[in-house]
């Protein structure tokens, strides 16, 4: 479910994503933080280890926010992964 939490301010719109009644913007920020250190990729075990549920991971896969590269390894947001990301993906 997509909903706006604030009106447009200076051309920006803050959008919160929900699964049921949980707000997911903190989860997305956590995923992005991990991925930024690893060339845009994250591991399933890394996400679960940080408290992200398998259901939430599956939802992100279905929504296209995570893209499966290898079993248990995901690109965040898109498939255009730099070489560093591919190397990290092989090690995860």
C-alpha positions, 0 to 999 in steps of 0.5 A, a space after each residue: 500500500 502506498 500512501 503520502 504522509 506529507 503534502 508536497 514540499 518544495 517539489 519533494 514528496 515523502 512516501 511511506 511504504 506499508 506491509 500491513 500496518 508496518 512502515 517500511 521506510 526504516 527497513 529500506 534505509 537499512 537495506 540501502 545502508 548495507 548495500 552502499 558498502 557492498 556495491 549495491 548488493 545484499 545477502 539474505 542472511 545479512 538482511 535476516 540478521 538485521 531483523 528483516 523478516 523473510 516475508 518482507 524480503 519476499 515482498 521486496 522481491 515481488 515489488 522489484 526493490 530487490 532483484 535476485 542475482 544468485 541464491 540468497 544474494 540480491 541487487 538493490 533497486 536495479 540490475 546495473 551492478 558495478 564490478 565491485 558489487 559483482 565481486 561482493 555478490 560472489 563473496 556473500 
